[in-house]
Amino acid sequence: MSTSILVVDDETDLEILLVQKFRKQIREGTLRFLFAHDGIEALAMLAANQDVDMVLSDINMPRMDGLSLLAKLQEKDQDLSTIIVSAYSDMANIRTAMNRGAYDFVTKPIDFPDLEATIVKTIHHMEALREAQRRQAAAEQARASLSRYFSPNLAERLASSANVLDLGGTRREVASLFTDLAGFTSLVETIEPKVLGPLLNDYIVGMTDIVFAHEGTVAKIIGDALHVLFGAPSDQPDHASRAIACSLALDAFAESFREHWSRKGIPLGHTRIGAHAGTAVVGNFGGIRFFDYSAYGDTINVAARLEAANKTLGTRICVSGCVAGKVQGFCGRPVGDLLLRGRTEPIRAFEPLDASRCASPETQAYIEAFEKLEACDPGAIASFAALVGRNAEDRLASFHLKRLLNGETTMTVIL
């Protein structure tokens, strides 16, 4: 690698001496010297030669001296290292030069071995600075990429890791969460693009902000649908609790968002949410030109199918017992044992509730009715009928009542 040095000195003999003393480095191409006779000429040379790495400048020169040149270089904020040449007795000017950004100095008469050592030291200094700048640029690029997926504080933490964007996956304990806006595809066909754009953008921003507030990872956004991970890429021992809390917050936002647009005459559907916890292979997959931060495995498939199950059950949030069982003080209504597509064993599912609904008499009445269903008590029909009679909007209670009236007697729901 060649280093370009601009020598600024009004003594013409110095040019001959430098070319002679460094002829080996010049011949090998490791050093390249340019020469100017004062500060004004030096500035013109720098403008014409953007690849200059170092300036070796005398202090005392006509037209523009070395100190004035340093001041101009500071104004231009040029990425240069400067070595000042002055008499040893001129320490006041040397101090001024150092305060104006000079990296080092050599004294007259020039001791060429000392000058060579100073140039080598300055080159190492420049290389260290440039390496730091490269690392910072790489960190900024990583941070920009990571901010697509992670909360800002997590992206900041991960950007400091050099291998965070490496391709490949690891097996992790995660909670996987899926969301989907019901009827959105049909809605797209009926509203103007100028309305759809702001609607979808506001929805996605609101949803992702909530995910980031819970320090979740947005693994995918496809249209209006989100896939969110907790416990990746960094360990989160409370990943299940975060998934439940995030689900409830997403539901509250989505309902408020739906009501807002309904008042404008845009009939949005409910947002359906599903969550499951377990192991998954998580990492960057793709190639050199494109990477996709994704998760694969049964845990992911189950979460997606629990989201879809809401449509049949009449719920907006459906989570597995695996998630619920990891959350201390979990409160929710049992949904039943769901036999999901592609599975041979049913899994217990729940509808999580916020604190106010959890403590309500209606929730207690539902749990009592479900216990009768679980015990194959014929009185379950009357209990669910009473729930529906008090609240016709309770679609989960209506779902179970219809099942019982159709002769179903177990908690297993085949989807």
C-alpha positions as CSV (number, residue, x, y, z in Angstrom):
1,M,0.0,0.0,0.0
2,S,1.4,3.4,-1.0
3,T,1.4,6.5,1.3
4,S,1.3,9.9,-0.4
5,I,3.1,12.7,1.5
6,L,2.8,16.4,0.6
7,V,6.0,18.2,1.6
8,V,5.5,22.0,2.2
9,D,8.8,23.9,2.5
10,D,10.3,26.9,0.7
11,E,13.8,25.4,0.8
12,T,14.2,23.7,-2.6
13,D,17.2,21.6,-1.3
14,L,14.8,19.7,0.9
15,E,13.1,18.1,-2.2
16,I,16.4,16.8,-3.5
17,L,17.4,15.4,0.0
18,L,14.0,13.6,0.5
19,V,14.0,12.0,-2.9
20,Q,17.6,10.8,-2.3
21,K,17.0,9.5,1.3
22,F,13.7,7.7,0.5
23,R,14.6,6.6,-3.0
24,K,14.2,2.9,-2.1
25,Q,10.7,3.4,-0.7
26,I,9.8,5.6,-3.8
27,R,11.1,2.9,-6.1
28,E,9.1,0.2,-4.3
29,G,6.0,2.3,-4.4
30,T,5.5,2.4,-0.6
31,L,6.0,6.2,-0.5
32,R,5.0,9.0,-2.9
33,F,6.2,12.6,-2.4
34,L,4.5,15.8,-3.7
35,F,6.1,19.2,-3.1
36,A,4.7,22.7,-2.5
37,H,6.7,25.8,-1.5
38,D,4.1,27.5,0.8
39,G,0.6,27.1,2.3
40,I,-1.3,28.5,-0.7
41,E,0.4,26.2,-3.1
42,A,-0.1,23.3,-0.7
43,L,-3.9,23.9,-0.6
44,A,-4.0,23.9,-4.4
45,M,-2.0,20.7,-4.5
46,L,-4.4,19.1,-1.9
47,A,-7.4,20.1,-4.0
48,A,-5.9,18.5,-7.1
49,N,-4.7,15.3,-5.3
50,Q,-7.4,13.9,-3.1
51,D,-5.3,10.8,-2.2
52,V,-2.7,12.7,-0.1
53,D,-2.4,10.9,3.3
54,M,0.1,13.1,5.2
55,V,1.5,16.6,5.2
56,L,5.1,17.4,6.2
57,S,5.2,21.2,6.6
58,D,7.7,23.8,7.7
59,I,6.3,26.6,9.9
60,N,8.2,29.6,8.5
61,M,7.3,30.1,4.9
62,P,6.3,33.1,2.7
63,R,2.7,34.0,1.7
64,M,1.1,31.4,4.0
65,D,3.1,29.8,6.9
66,G,2.6,26.4,8.4
67,L,0.4,27.5,11.3
68,S,-2.0,29.2,8.9
69,L,-2.0,26.1,6.7
70,L,-2.9,24.0,9.7
71,A,-5.8,26.4,10.5
72,K,-7.1,26.0,6.9
73,L,-6.9,22.2,7.1
74,Q,-8.9,22.3,10.3
75,E,-11.6,24.4,8.6
76,K,-11.8,21.9,5.8
77,D,-11.8,19.0,8.2
78,Q,-9.6,17.0,5.9
79,D,-8.6,13.5,6.9
80,L,-4.9,14.2,7.0
81,S,-2.1,13.6,9.5
82,T,0.4,16.5,9.7
83,I,4.1,16.6,10.8
84,I,5.5,20.0,11.5
85,V,9.1,20.9,10.9
86,S,10.7,23.7,13.0
87,A,13.7,24.7,15.0
88,Y,14.0,23.1,18.4
89,S,14.1,26.5,20.0
90,D,10.7,27.5,18.5
91,M,8.7,25.5,21.0
92,A,5.9,28.1,21.2
93,N,5.1,27.7,17.6
94,I,5.4,23.9,17.9
95,R,2.9,23.9,20.7
96,T,0.5,26.1,18.7
97,A,0.9,23.7,15.8
98,M,0.0,20.7,18.0
99,N,-3.0,22.6,19.3
100,R,-4.2,23.1,15.7
101,G,-4.1,19.4,15.0
102,A,-0.6,18.5,14.1
103,Y,0.1,14.9,14.9
104,D,3.9,15.1,15.5
105,F,6.9,17.3,14.8
106,V,10.6,17.0,13.8
107,T,13.3,19.6,14.4
108,K,15.8,21.4,12.1
109,P,18.3,20.5,11.0
110,I,16.4,17.4,10.0
111,D,17.6,14.1,11.4
112,F,16.5,11.8,8.5
113,P,16.5,8.5,10.6
114,D,14.2,10.4,13.1
115,L,12.1,11.7,10.2
116,E,11.7,8.2,8.8
117,A,10.7,6.8,12.2
118,T,8.2,9.6,12.6
119,I,6.7,9.0,9.1
120,V,6.4,5.2,10.0
121,K,4.7,6.0,13.3
122,T,2.3,8.5,11.6
123,I,1.4,5.8,8.9
124,H,0.6,3.4,11.7
125,H,-1.5,6.1,13.4
126,M,-3.4,6.7,10.1
127,E,-4.0,3.0,9.6
128,A,-5.4,2.7,13.1
129,L,-7.7,5.6,12.6
130,R,-8.9,4.2,9.3
131,E,-9.5,0.8,10.8
132,A,-11.6,2.5,13.5
133,Q,-13.5,4.3,10.8
134,R,-14.1,1.1,8.9
135,R,-15.3,-0.6,12.1
136,Q,-17.6,2.3,12.8
137,A,-19.0,2.2,9.2
138,A,-19.6,-1.5,9.5
139,A,-21.3,-1.0,12.8
140,E,-23.5,1.7,11.3
141,Q,-24.4,-0.6,8.4
142,A,-25.2,-3.4,10.7
143,R,-27.3,-1.1,12.9
144,A,-29.2,0.1,9.8
145,S,-29.9,-3.6,8.8
146,L,-30.7,-4.7,12.3
147,S,-33.1,-1.8,12.9
148,R,-35.4,-3.4,10.3
149,Y,-36.0,-6.3,12.7
150,F,-35.1,-5.3,16.3
151,S,-35.9,-2.7,18.8
152,P,-33.5,0.3,18.7
153,N,-31.8,-0.6,22.0
154,L,-31.3,-4.3,20.9
155,A,-30.1,-3.2,17.4
156,E,-27.5,-1.0,19.1
157,R,-26.3,-3.9,21.2
158,L,-26.1,-6.3,18.4
159,A,-24.4,-3.9,16.0
160,S,-21.2,-4.2,18.1
161,S,-20.9,-7.9,17.2
162,A,-18.9,-8.4,14.0
163,N,-20.5,-11.7,13.1
164,V,-24.1,-10.8,13.8
165,L,-25.1,-10.8,10.1
166,D,-23.3,-14.1,9.3
167,L,-25.3,-16.6,7.4
168,G,-26.5,-19.7,9.3
169,G,-28.8,-20.7,12.2
170,T,-28.8,-21.8,15.8
171,R,-31.3,-23.8,17.8
172,R,-32.9,-21.5,20.4
173,E,-35.8,-21.4,22.9
174,V,-38.2,-18.9,21.6
175,A,-41.8,-17.6,21.7
176,S,-43.2,-17.2,18.2
177,L,-46.1,-14.8,17.5
178,F,-48.1,-14.3,14.4
179,T,-50.6,-11.6,13.5
180,D,-53.0,-11.2,10.6
181,L,-55.6,-8.6,9.8
182,A,-58.9,-10.3,8.9
183,G,-60.4,-9.4,5.5
184,F,-57.5,-7.2,4.5
185,T,-57.0,-8.8,1.0
186,S,-60.6,-8.1,0.2
187,L,-60.3,-4.6,1.5
188,V,-57.3,-3.9,-0.8
189,E,-59.6,-4.5,-3.8
190,T,-62.2,-2.0,-2.7
191,I,-60.3,1.1,-1.4
192,E,-58.2,3.6,-3.3
193,P,-54.4,3.3,-3.1
194,K,-54.1,6.8,-1.6
195,V,-56.2,5.6,1.3
196,L,-54.6,2.1,1.6
197,G,-51.1,3.5,1.8
198,P,-51.5,5.6,5.0
199,L,-53.8,3.0,6.5
200,L,-51.3,0.2,6.1
201,N,-48.3,2.3,7.0
202,D,-49.9,3.5,10.2
203,Y,-51.0,0.0,11.1
204,I,-47.5,-1.5,10.6
205,V,-45.8,1.3,12.4
206,G,-48.1,1.0,15.4
207,M,-47.8,-2.7,15.6
208,T,-44.0,-2.8,15.2
209,D,-43.6,0.0,17.8
210,I,-45.4,-2.2,20.3
211,V,-43.2,-5.2,19.4
212,F,-40.1,-3.1,19.9
213,A,-41.4,-1.8,23.2
214,H,-41.5,-5.4,24.4
215,E,-38.0,-6.0,22.9
216,G,-39.4,-8.4,20.3
217,T,-37.8,-9.2,16.9
218,V,-39.8,-8.6,13.8
219,A,-38.8,-11.6,11.6
220,K,-41.2,-11.0,8.8
221,I,-43.7,-8.4,7.5
222,I,-45.9,-9.7,4.7
223,G,-48.5,-7.2,3.8
224,D,-50.4,-6.6,7.0
225,A,-49.1,-9.8,8.7
226,L,-46.3,-9.9,11.2
227,H,-44.1,-12.7,12.5
228,V,-42.5,-11.8,15.8
229,L,-39.9,-13.6,17.9
230,F,-39.0,-13.4,21.5
231,G,-35.8,-15.1,22.7
232,A,-33.9,-14.4,19.5
233,P,-31.3,-13.3,18.6
234,S,-30.5,-12.8,22.2
235,D,-31.6,-14.9,25.1
236,Q,-34.7,-13.7,26.9
237,P,-35.6,-16.0,29.8
238,D,-39.0,-14.3,30.0
239,H,-39.7,-14.7,26.3
240,A,-43.1,-16.3,27.0
241,S,-44.2,-13.4,29.3
242,R,-43.1,-10.9,26.7
243,A,-45.1,-12.7,24.1
244,I,-48.3,-12.7,26.2
245,A,-47.9,-9.0,27.2
246,C,-47.1,-8.1,23.6
247,S,-50.2,-10.0,22.3
248,L,-52.5,-8.1,24.6
249,A,-50.9,-4.7,23.7
250,L,-51.2,-5.5,20.0
251,D,-54.8,-6.5,20.4
252,A,-55.6,-3.3,22.2
253,F,-53.9,-1.2,19.5
254,A,-55.5,-3.1,16.7
255,E,-59.0,-2.7,18.1
256,S,-58.5,1.0,18.6
257,F,-57.1,1.3,15.1
258,R,-60.1,-0.6,13.7
259,E,-62.6,1.7,15.5
260,H,-60.7,4.8,14.2
261,W,-60.9,3.7,10.6
262,S,-64.5,2.4,11.0
263,R,-65.5,6.0,11.9
264,K,-64.0,7.0,8.6
265,G,-66.2,4.5,6.8
266,I,-63.4,1.9,6.2
267,P,-64.6,-1.4,7.7
268,L,-61.5,-3.1,9.0
269,G,-61.6,-6.6,10.4
270,H,-60.2,-7.8,13.7
271,T,-56.5,-8.6,14.1
272,R,-55.9,-12.3,14.9
273,I,-52.9,-13.2,17.0
274,G,-51.4,-16.7,17.7
275,A,-48.4,-17.6,19.9
276,H,-46.5,-20.7,20.9
277,A,-43.2,-21.4,22.7
278,G,-40.5,-24.0,22.1
279,T,-37.3,-24.6,20.1
280,A,-36.7,-23.3,16.7
281,V,-33.7,-22.9,14.3
282,V,-33.2,-19.1,14.1
283,G,-30.7,-17.2,12.0
284,N,-29.8,-15.5,8.8
285,F,-30.6,-17.5,5.6
286,G,-30.0,-16.4,2.0
287,G,-26.8,-15.5,0.3
288,I,-24.2,-12.8,-0.3
289,R,-26.7,-10.4,-1.9
290,F,-29.6,-11.0,0.4
291,F,-30.2,-12.3,3.8
292,D,-33.5,-13.2,5.5
293,Y,-33.6,-13.3,9.3
294,S,-36.0,-16.2,9.9
295,A,-37.0,-19.0,12.2
296,Y,-38.0,-22.6,11.3
297,G,-39.5,-25.5,13.1
298,D,-42.6,-26.9,14.6
299,T,-42.8,-24.1,17.1
300,I,-43.2,-21.6,14.3
301,N,-45.8,-23.7,12.4
302,V,-47.9,-24.1,15.6
303,A,-47.9,-20.4,16.3
304,A,-49.1,-19.7,12.7
305,R,-51.9,-22.3,13.0
306,L,-53.0,-20.9,16.3
307,E,-53.3,-17.5,14.7
308,A,-55.5,-19.1,12.0
309,A,-57.5,-21.0,14.6
310,N,-59.0,-17.7,15.9
311,K,-61.2,-17.5,12.8
312,T,-62.9,-20.8,13.8
313,L,-63.0,-20.2,17.5
314,G,-64.2,-16.6,17.4
315,T,-61.3,-15.3,19.4
316,R,-58.8,-12.6,18.6
317,I,-55.8,-14.1,20.5
318,C,-55.1,-17.8,20.9
319,V,-51.9,-19.0,22.6
320,S,-50.7,-22.5,23.5
321,G,-50.5,-24.0,26.9
322,C,-46.7,-24.0,26.4
323,V,-46.7,-20.2,26.4
324,A,-49.3,-19.9,29.2
325,G,-47.5,-22.4,31.4
326,K,-44.3,-20.3,31.4
327,V,-46.0,-17.1,32.6
328,Q,-46.3,-16.7,36.3
329,G,-49.9,-15.6,37.2
330,F,-51.2,-16.2,33.7
331,C,-54.8,-15.4,33.3
332,G,-56.9,-16.5,30.4
333,R,-59.9,-18.5,29.3
334,P,-59.2,-22.1,28.3
335,V,-60.2,-22.7,24.7
336,G,-59.9,-26.4,24.4
337,D,-57.5,-29.1,23.1
338,L,-56.9,-28.1,19.5
339,L,-55.9,-30.8,16.9
340,L,-54.0,-28.6,14.5
341,R,-53.4,-29.5,10.8
342,G,-50.3,-31.7,10.5
343,R,-50.3,-32.8,14.1
344,T,-51.3,-36.1,15.7
345,E,-51.7,-34.8,19.3
346,P,-53.9,-32.0,20.4
347,I,-52.5,-29.0,22.3
348,R,-54.3,-27.1,25.0
349,A,-54.9,-23.5,24.0
350,F,-56.0,-20.4,25.9
351,E,-57.3,-16.9,25.2
352,P,-55.2,-14.5,27.3
353,L,-57.0,-11.7,29.1
354,D,-56.0,-8.4,30.6
355,A,-56.3,-7.8,34.4
356,S,-59.8,-6.3,34.2
357,R,-61.4,-9.0,32.2
358,C,-59.5,-11.7,34.1
359,A,-61.2,-10.6,37.4
360,S,-64.7,-10.2,35.9
361,P,-67.7,-12.3,36.9
362,E,-68.2,-13.2,33.2
363,T,-64.7,-14.8,33.1
364,Q,-65.3,-16.8,36.2
365,A,-68.6,-18.0,34.8
366,Y,-66.9,-19.1,31.6
367,I,-64.3,-21.0,33.5
368,E,-67.0,-22.8,35.5
369,A,-68.8,-23.7,32.3
370,F,-65.6,-25.0,30.8
371,E,-64.9,-27.1,33.8
372,K,-68.3,-28.8,33.3
373,L,-67.4,-29.4,29.6
374,E,-64.1,-30.9,30.7
375,A,-65.9,-33.2,33.2
376,C,-68.5,-34.2,30.5
377,D,-71.2,-32.6,32.8
378,P,-74.5,-32.3,30.9
379,G,-75.0,-29.0,32.7
380,A,-72.3,-27.5,30.4
381,I,-75.0,-26.7,27.8
382,A,-77.0,-24.6,30.2
383,S,-73.9,-22.8,31.5
384,F,-72.7,-21.8,28.0
385,A,-76.3,-20.9,27.0
386,A,-76.5,-18.6,30.0
387,L,-73.1,-17.0,29.0
388,V,-74.4,-16.4,25.4
389,G,-77.7,-15.1,26.8
390,R,-75.9,-12.4,28.8
391,N,-73.4,-11.5,26.1
392,A,-74.3,-12.5,22.5
393,E,-70.9,-11.1,21.4
394,D,-69.0,-13.7,23.3
395,R,-68.0,-15.8,20.3
396,L,-65.9,-18.3,22.1
397,A,-68.9,-19.2,24.4
398,S,-71.1,-19.4,21.3
399,F,-68.6,-21.7,19.6
400,H,-68.7,-24.2,22.5
401,L,-72.5,-23.9,22.8
402,K,-72.9,-24.8,19.1
403,R,-70.5,-27.8,19.6
404,L,-72.5,-29.1,22.5
405,L,-75.8,-28.6,20.8
406,N,-74.3,-30.6,17.8
407,G,-73.5,-33.5,20.0
408,E,-69.8,-32.8,20.7
409,T,-68.9,-33.9,24.3
410,T,-65.2,-33.5,24.5
411,M,-62.8,-30.6,24.7
412,T,-60.9,-31.7,21.5
413,V,-61.4,-29.4,18.6
414,I,-60.3,-30.7,15.2
415,L,-59.1,-27.8,12.9
